[in-house]
Amino acid sequence: MRYSVSVKLKKDFIEVDEDKIVIGIKAQPEKGKANEEIIKKIAKHFCVPKSAIRIVSGASSRKKIVEIK
């Protein structure tokens, strides 16, 4: 399943609505730390391993497409 993900900084939350996810992260967007936190939160929310989450596009953007296997 693919989701459109919007990222907000300096907040800690996750909201899922059909095929859209809005996620708040506290990690700074440097050296992949923010993407790691996003993958970790989505995996926890959907109860899947982190290896089942893949950022399809937008790795360096606040707008991402994420695939969950």
N, C-alpha and C positions, 0 to 999 in steps of 0.2 A: 504494500500500500504506500502511496506517495502523499506527502503532506507539504504544504507551503508553510514555512516557518518565518515568523517575524521575531527579531531579537530586541529586547530592551535591556539597557545596561543599568547596573547599580540597584537592581531589584531582584527578588528571589521568588519566582512563581512560575507556574505553567498552566495554561488554559488551552483546552482542546475543543474545537467546534467543527464537526464534520471532517473536512480535509485541510483545516487550518490549525496551526499551533502558534500561540503567542507565548514566548518564554522569556523570563527575566533571569539574567545571570549576573554574578558578581565578579567573575574572572575578567581580567583585562584581555582585549583582543590582540595578544602578541604571542608568537611562537605556538599557535594552535591551542592555547589554554582555554579560550572561550569555546572553540568547537568541541574540545574534550568535555567541558562542562555541559554543553548542549546535548551531546550524545549520551552522557551519563544520566541526565535528567529524563530524557525521552525514554531511555531503556528502563529506568525505574518506573516511570508512569505506566508504560505498557507491559511491564513484567516480562521483558525479553532481555537476552544478553546484549552487552554493548556491541558485540560482533555482528548483531543482526541489524544495526543501524548504519546507514551510509548517507553521507552528504553528497547528493547528486550534482548540485550546482550551488554557487554562491558561497563557497568556502571562505572568501574574504569579504563578504557582504553581510549586512543585517537582514537581507531577504534571502532565504535559502530554500532549496527543495531537498527534502529528506525522504529516504526510502526505508521502510521497515519490512524486513523479510519475514 
